């Protein structure tokens, strides 16, 4: 696996797991959890793309 996708997977993996999402939904509510998950996906994808472009 290339470095960029691996970085994105490592950044987003623990946050996007189902148990983590369920706990966050109970603590923060559904809307805030959805926004948090969307931001984690967006920023980890961007970081993976940037890392892959620079070092790939």
C-alpha positions in Angstrom: 0.0 0.0 0.0 1.3 3.5 -0.8 2.1 6.0 1.9 -0.8 8.4 1.3 -3.7 5.9 1.6 -2.0 4.2 4.5 -1.8 7.6 6.3 -5.5 8.3 5.6 -6.4 4.9 6.9 -4.4 5.3 10.1 -5.8 8.7 10.8 -9.5 7.9 10.2 -9.6 4.3 11.2 -10.1 4.6 15.0 -12.6 7.4 14.7 -14.8 5.8 12.1 -15.2 2.5 13.9 -18.8 1.7 14.7 -18.3 1.5 18.5 -16.6 4.8 18.5 -19.4 6.4 16.5 -22.1 5.0 18.8 -20.3 6.3 21.9 -19.9 9.7 20.4 -23.5 9.8 19.4 -24.6 9.2 23.0 -22.2 11.8 24.3 -22.5 14.6 21.7 -25.7 13.9 19.8 -26.3 12.8 16.3 -25.7 16.1 14.4 -22.4 16.9 16.1 -21.2 13.3 15.6 -22.1 13.4 11.9 -20.2 16.7 11.5 -17.2 15.3 13.4 -17.1 12.1 11.3 -17.5 14.0 8.1 -14.6 16.4 9.1 -12.4 13.4 10.1 -13.0 11.8 6.7 -12.4 15.0 4.8 -9.2 16.0 6.6 -7.7 12.5 6.7 -8.4 12.1 3.0 -6.8 15.5 2.3 -3.8 14.6 4.5 -3.4 11.3 2.6 -3.6 13.1 -0.8 -1.1 15.7 0.2 1.3 13.2 1.7 1.0 11.0 -1.3 1.6 13.9 -3.7 4.7 15.1 -1.8 6.4 11.8 -1.0 4.7 9.6 -3.6 
